[in-house]
Amino acid sequence: MNTTTPELTARNLAILNDQLGAEALLVHKFAQAAQSVQDQAISSQLSSISQLHRKHYDSLLNYLNSHQ
């Protein structure tokens, strides 16, 4: 059984880098929007969306780190 992880190509690394940047931006934007609205229900929804994108970001980062 082969236990080594395959190396990522330069193209795959660029894609991962772009996706990490996009997820980080979404985390920031939704968190900022959650703080700027007055309605607590909307703020809560925006915070939840921000946390979801944080999970996406963390998953991508963990994947990237597992291939180093």
The first five atom37 places (N, CA, C, CB, O) and aatype in JSON, in Angstrom:
{
  "aatype": [12, 2, 16, 16, 16, 14, 6, 10, 16, 0, 1, 2, 10, 0, 9, 10, 2, 3, 5, 10, 7, 0, 6, 0, 10, 10, 19, 8, 11, 13, 0, 5, 0, 0, 5, 15, 19, 5, 3, 5, 0, 9, 15, 15, 5, 10, 15, 15, 9, 15, 5, 10, 8, 1, 11, 8, 18, 3, 15, 10, 10, 2, 18, 10, 2, 15, 8, 5],
  "atom_mask": [
    [1, 1, 1, 1, 1],
    [1, 1, 1, 1, 1],
    [1, 1, 1, 1, 1],
    [1, 1, 1, 1, 1],
    [1, 1, 1, 1, 1],
    [1, 1, 1, 1, 1],
    [1, 1, 1, 1, 1],
    [1, 1, 1, 1, 1],
    [1, 1, 1, 1, 1],
    [1, 1, 1, 1, 1],
    [1, 1, 1, 1, 1],
    [1, 1, 1, 1, 1],
    [1, 1, 1, 1, 1],
    [1, 1, 1, 1, 1],
    [1, 1, 1, 1, 1],
    [1, 1, 1, 1, 1],
    [1, 1, 1, 1, 1],
    [1, 1, 1, 1, 1],
    [1, 1, 1, 1, 1],
    [1, 1, 1, 1, 1],
    [1, 1, 1, 0, 1],
    [1, 1, 1, 1, 1],
    [1, 1, 1, 1, 1],
    [1, 1, 1, 1, 1],
    [1, 1, 1, 1, 1],
    [1, 1, 1, 1, 1],
    [1, 1, 1, 1, 1],
    [1, 1, 1, 1, 1],
    [1, 1, 1, 1, 1],
    [1, 1, 1, 1, 1],
    [1, 1, 1, 1, 1],
    [1, 1, 1, 1, 1],
    [1, 1, 1, 1, 1],
    [1, 1, 1, 1, 1],
    [1, 1, 1, 1, 1],
    [1, 1, 1, 1, 1],
    [1, 1, 1, 1, 1],
    [1, 1, 1, 1, 1],
    [1, 1, 1, 1, 1],
    [1, 1, 1, 1, 1],
    [1, 1, 1, 1, 1],
    [1, 1, 1, 1, 1],
    [1, 1, 1, 1, 1],
    [1, 1, 1, 1, 1],
    [1, 1, 1, 1, 1],
    [1, 1, 1, 1, 1],
    [1, 1, 1, 1, 1],
    [1, 1, 1, 1, 1],
    [1, 1, 1, 1, 1],
    [1, 1, 1, 1, 1],
    [1, 1, 1, 1, 1],
    [1, 1, 1, 1, 1],
    [1, 1, 1, 1, 1],
    [1, 1, 1, 1, 1],
    [1, 1, 1, 1, 1],
    [1, 1, 1, 1, 1],
    [1, 1, 1, 1, 1],
    [1, 1, 1, 1, 1],
    [1, 1, 1, 1, 1],
    [1, 1, 1, 1, 1],
    [1, 1, 1, 1, 1],
    [1, 1, 1, 1, 1],
    [1, 1, 1, 1, 1],
    [1, 1, 1, 1, 1],
    [1, 1, 1, 1, 1],
    [1, 1, 1, 1, 1],
    [1, 1, 1, 1, 1],
    [1, 1, 1, 1, 1]
  ],
  "atom_positions": [
    [[0.84, -1.18, 0.0], [0.0, 0.0, 0.0], [0.88, 1.24, 0.0], [-0.95, 0.0, 1.22], [1.8, 1.35, 0.82]],
    [[0.62, 2.17, -0.89], [1.41, 3.39, -1.02], [0.87, 4.44, -0.06], [1.38, 3.91, -2.48], [-0.29, 4.85, -0.17]],
    [[1.7, 4.88, 0.89], [1.26, 5.85, 1.89], [1.73, 7.27, 1.6], [1.74, 5.42, 3.25], [1.42, 8.19, 2.35]],
    [[2.47, 7.46, 0.52], [2.93, 8.81, 0.18], [1.81, 9.56, -0.52], [4.19, 8.77, -0.7], [1.03, 8.98, -1.28]],
    [[1.75, 10.85, -0.25], [0.75, 11.68, -0.92], [1.34, 12.24, -2.19], [0.27, 12.82, 0.01], [2.51, 12.63, -2.21]],
    [[0.56, 12.29, -3.25], [1.1, 12.81, -4.51], [1.41, 14.3, -4.4], [0.11, 12.56, -5.67], [0.74, 15.04, -3.68]],
    [[2.44, 14.7, -5.12], [2.8, 16.12, -5.12], [1.8, 16.91, -5.95], [4.23, 16.32, -5.67], [1.25, 16.42, -6.94]],
    [[1.58, 18.13, -5.53], [0.68, 19.01, -6.27], [1.45, 19.7, -7.39], [0.03, 20.06, -5.32], [2.61, 20.08, -7.22]],
    [[0.81, 19.84, -8.52], [1.44, 20.54, -9.64], [1.39, 22.05, -9.39], [0.73, 20.18, -10.98], [0.65, 22.52, -8.53]],
    [[2.17, 22.77, -10.14], [2.18, 24.23, -10.02], [0.79, 24.8, -10.31], [3.22, 24.85, -10.98], [0.36, 25.75, -9.66]],
    [[0.11, 24.21, -11.28], [-1.24, 24.68, -11.62], [-2.2, 24.44, -10.45], [-1.76, 23.96, -12.9], [-3.0, 25.31, -10.11]],
    [[-2.12, 23.25, -9.85], [-2.98, 22.95, -8.7], [-2.68, 23.86, -7.52], [-2.83, 21.5, -8.29], [-3.59, 24.3, -6.81]],
    [[-1.39, 24.15, -7.3], [-1.03, 25.07, -6.23], [-1.58, 26.47, -6.48], [0.49, 25.13, -6.07], [-2.04, 27.13, -5.56]],
    [[-1.54, 26.9, -7.73], [-2.09, 28.22, -8.07], [-3.6, 28.26, -7.84], [-1.76, 28.59, -9.53], [-4.13, 29.24, -7.33]],
    [[-4.27, 27.19, -8.21], [-5.72, 27.11, -8.0], [-6.05, 27.14, -6.51], [-6.3, 25.83, -8.65], [-6.94, 27.86, -6.07]],
    [[-5.31, 26.34, -5.74], [-5.53, 26.34, -4.28], [-5.26, 27.71, -3.68], [-4.63, 25.29, -3.61], [-6.01, 28.16, -2.81]],
    [[-4.22, 28.36, -4.13], [-3.89, 29.69, -3.64], [-5.02, 30.68, -3.95], [-2.57, 30.18, -4.25], [-5.41, 31.48, -3.1]],
    [[-5.53, 30.62, -5.16], [-6.64, 31.5, -5.54], [-7.88, 31.22, -4.69], [-6.98, 31.33, -7.03], [-8.55, 32.14, -4.24]],
    [[-8.17, 29.94, -4.48], [-9.36, 29.58, -3.7], [-9.2, 29.97, -2.24], [-9.62, 28.07, -3.81], [-10.17, 30.42, -1.62]],
    [[-8.01, 29.81, -1.69], [-7.76, 30.25, -0.32], [-7.99, 31.76, -0.18], [-6.31, 29.9, 0.11], [-8.6, 32.22, 0.78]],
    [[-7.51, 32.51, -1.16], [-7.71, 33.96, -1.14], [-9.19, 34.33, -1.24], [0.0, 0.0, 0.0], [-9.65, 35.24, -0.55]],
    [[-9.92, 33.61, -2.08], [-11.35, 33.88, -2.24], [-12.09, 33.56, -0.95], [-11.93, 33.06, -3.41], [-12.95, 34.34, -0.52]],
    [[-11.78, 32.44, -0.33], [-12.45, 32.07, 0.93], [-12.1, 33.06, 2.04], [-12.05, 30.64, 1.36], [-12.98, 33.44, 2.82]],
    [[-10.86, 33.48, 2.12], [-10.46, 34.46, 3.14], [-11.21, 35.77, 2.96], [-8.94, 34.72, 3.09], [-11.64, 36.4, 3.93]],
    [[-11.37, 36.18, 1.71], [-12.11, 37.4, 1.42], [-13.57, 37.27, 1.84], [-12.02, 37.74, -0.07], [-14.14, 38.19, 2.41]],
    [[-14.17, 36.12, 1.55], [-15.57, 35.9, 1.94], [-15.74, 35.87, 3.45], [-16.08, 34.59, 1.33], [-16.72, 36.4, 3.98]],
    [[-14.79, 35.26, 4.15], [-14.84, 35.27, 5.62], [-14.87, 36.7, 6.11], [-13.63, 34.5, 6.22], [-15.7, 37.07, 6.94]],
    [[-13.96, 37.51, 5.6], [-13.85, 38.91, 6.02], [-15.1, 39.71, 5.67], [-12.63, 39.55, 5.38], [-15.62, 40.44, 6.51]],
    [[-15.57, 39.58, 4.45], [-16.72, 40.37, 4.0], [-18.0, 40.04, 4.77], [-16.95, 40.16, 2.52], [-18.74, 40.94, 5.16]],
    [[-18.25, 38.74, 4.98], [-19.47, 38.37, 5.71], [-19.37, 38.74, 7.18], [-19.73, 36.87, 5.57], [-20.37, 39.13, 7.78]],
    [[-18.19, 38.63, 7.78], [-18.01, 39.04, 9.17], [-18.21, 40.55, 9.31], [-16.61, 38.64, 9.69], [-18.84, 41.03, 10.26]],
    [[-17.67, 41.29, 8.36], [-17.83, 42.75, 8.38], [-19.3, 43.13, 8.19], [-16.97, 43.4, 7.28], [-19.8, 44.03, 8.87]],
    [[-19.98, 42.46, 7.27], [-21.4, 42.74, 7.04], [-22.21, 42.41, 8.28], [-21.92, 41.95, 5.83], [-23.15, 43.13, 8.62]],
    [[-21.87, 41.32, 8.97], [-22.6, 40.93, 10.18], [-22.5, 42.0, 11.25], [-22.07, 39.6, 10.71], [-23.44, 42.21, 12.01]],
    [[-21.36, 42.67, 11.32], [-21.17, 43.72, 12.32], [-21.84, 45.03, 11.94], [-19.69, 43.95, 12.53], [-22.08, 45.88, 12.79]],
    [[-22.14, 45.19, 10.66], [-22.64, 46.49, 10.22], [-24.17, 46.57, 10.13], [-22.06, 46.83, 8.88], [-24.71, 47.66, 9.97]],
    [[-24.87, 45.43, 10.24], [-26.33, 45.48, 10.14], [-26.95, 45.58, 11.53], [-26.86, 44.23, 9.41], [-26.38, 45.12, 12.52]],
    [[-28.1, 46.19, 11.59], [-28.79, 46.38, 12.86], [-29.66, 45.18, 13.26], [-29.66, 47.62, 12.79], [-29.79, 44.87, 14.44]],
    [[-30.23, 44.51, 12.27], [-31.13, 43.39, 12.52], [-30.34, 42.18, 13.03], [-31.9, 43.02, 11.23], [-29.45, 41.68, 12.34]],
    [[-30.65, 41.72, 14.22], [-29.9, 40.64, 14.85], [-30.03, 39.32, 14.08], [-30.37, 40.44, 16.28], [-29.06, 38.56, 14.0]],
    [[-31.19, 39.05, 13.52], [-31.4, 37.81, 12.76], [-30.51, 37.79, 11.51], [-32.88, 37.66, 12.37], [-29.91, 36.77, 11.19]],
    [[-30.44, 38.92, 10.83], [-29.6, 39.01, 9.64], [-28.13, 38.92, 10.03], [-29.88, 40.32, 8.86], [-27.34, 38.25, 9.36]],
    [[-27.77, 39.59, 11.1], [-26.39, 39.54, 11.58], [-25.98, 38.11, 11.92], [-26.22, 40.44, 12.81], [-24.87, 37.68, 11.62]],
    [[-26.89, 37.38, 12.54], [-26.61, 35.99, 12.88], [-26.41, 35.13, 11.64], [-27.73, 35.42, 13.73], [-25.51, 34.3, 11.59]],
    [[-27.25, 35.34, 10.63], [-27.12, 34.59, 9.38], [-25.78, 34.92, 8.7], [-28.29, 34.92, 8.44], [-25.1, 34.02, 8.21]],
    [[-25.43, 36.18, 8.66], [-24.18, 36.59, 8.04], [-22.97, 36.01, 8.78], [-24.08, 38.11, 8.0], [-21.99, 35.61, 8.16]],
    [[-23.05, 35.96, 10.1], [-21.98, 35.35, 10.89], [-21.86, 33.86, 10.59], [-22.23, 35.57, 12.39], [-20.76, 33.33, 10.5]],
    [[-23.0, 33.2, 10.44], [-22.98, 31.77, 10.11], [-22.33, 31.52, 8.76], [-24.41, 31.21, 10.12], [-21.57, 30.57, 8.58]],
    [[-22.64, 32.38, 7.8], [-22.04, 32.26, 6.47], [-20.53, 32.49, 6.55], [-22.69, 33.26, 5.48], [-19.75, 31.79, 5.9]],
    [[-20.13, 33.47, 7.34], [-18.7, 33.73, 7.53], [-18.01, 32.5, 8.13], [-18.49, 34.96, 8.44], [-16.93, 32.13, 7.68]],
    [[-18.63, 31.88, 9.11], [-18.05, 30.69, 9.74], [-17.98, 29.52, 8.76], [-18.87, 30.29, 10.97], [-17.02, 28.74, 8.8]],
    [[-18.97, 29.4, 7.89], [-18.95, 28.35, 6.88], [-17.76, 28.53, 5.93], [-20.27, 28.35, 6.08], [-17.08, 27.57, 5.59]],
    [[-17.52, 29.78, 5.52], [-16.38, 30.04, 4.65], [-15.06, 29.85, 5.4], [-16.46, 31.45, 4.08], [-14.06, 29.47, 4.79]],
    [[-15.05, 30.09, 6.69], [-13.85, 29.82, 7.5], [-13.55, 28.32, 7.49], [-14.04, 30.33, 8.97], [-12.39, 27.91, 7.39]],
    [[-14.6, 27.5, 7.58], [-14.42, 26.04, 7.52], [-13.87, 25.62, 6.15], [-15.76, 25.32, 7.8], [-12.99, 24.77, 6.07]],
    [[-14.39, 26.24, 5.09], [-13.87, 25.95, 3.75], [-12.39, 26.3, 3.67], [-14.68, 26.73, 2.67], [-11.58, 25.53, 3.17]],
    [[-12.06, 27.48, 4.17], [-10.67, 27.95, 4.17], [-9.78, 26.96, 4.92], [-10.57, 29.36, 4.79], [-8.72, 26.56, 4.43]],
    [[-10.22, 26.58, 6.13], [-9.43, 25.66, 6.95], [-9.27, 24.31, 6.27], [-10.08, 25.48, 8.32], [-8.2, 23.7, 6.34]],
    [[-10.32, 23.82, 5.6], [-10.25, 22.55, 4.89], [-9.23, 22.61, 3.76], [-11.63, 22.16, 4.34], [-8.42, 21.7, 3.58]],
    [[-9.27, 23.69, 3.0], [-8.31, 23.87, 1.91], [-6.89, 23.95, 2.44], [-8.65, 25.12, 1.1], [-5.97, 23.36, 1.87]],
    [[-6.71, 24.68, 3.52], [-5.38, 24.83, 4.11], [-4.87, 23.49, 4.64], [-5.41, 25.87, 5.23], [-3.7, 23.16, 4.47]],
    [[-5.74, 22.73, 5.29], [-5.34, 21.41, 5.78], [-4.96, 20.49, 4.62], [-6.48, 20.78, 6.6], [-4.0, 19.74, 4.71]],
    [[-5.72, 20.55, 3.54], [-5.4, 19.76, 2.36], [-4.03, 20.15, 1.81], [-6.48, 19.94, 1.27], [-3.21, 19.29, 1.5]],
    [[-3.8, 21.43, 1.71], [-2.52, 21.92, 1.2], [-1.38, 21.47, 2.11], [-2.54, 23.45, 1.07], [-0.35, 21.01, 1.63]],
    [[-1.56, 21.6, 3.4], [-0.51, 21.22, 4.35], [-0.25, 19.71, 4.34], [-0.89, 21.66, 5.77], [0.87, 19.27, 4.59]],
    [[-1.26, 18.92, 4.04], [-1.08, 17.48, 4.01], [-0.28, 17.03, 2.78], [-2.43, 16.78, 4.03], [0.15, 15.88, 2.71]],
    [[-0.09, 17.91, 1.82], [0.64, 17.57, 0.6], [2.02, 18.21, 0.55], [-0.16, 17.99, -0.61], [2.62, 18.31, -0.52]],
    [[2.51, 18.64, 1.67], [3.85, 19.24, 1.7], [4.87, 18.23, 2.15], [3.89, 20.48, 2.62], [6.05, 18.54, 2.24]]
  ]
}
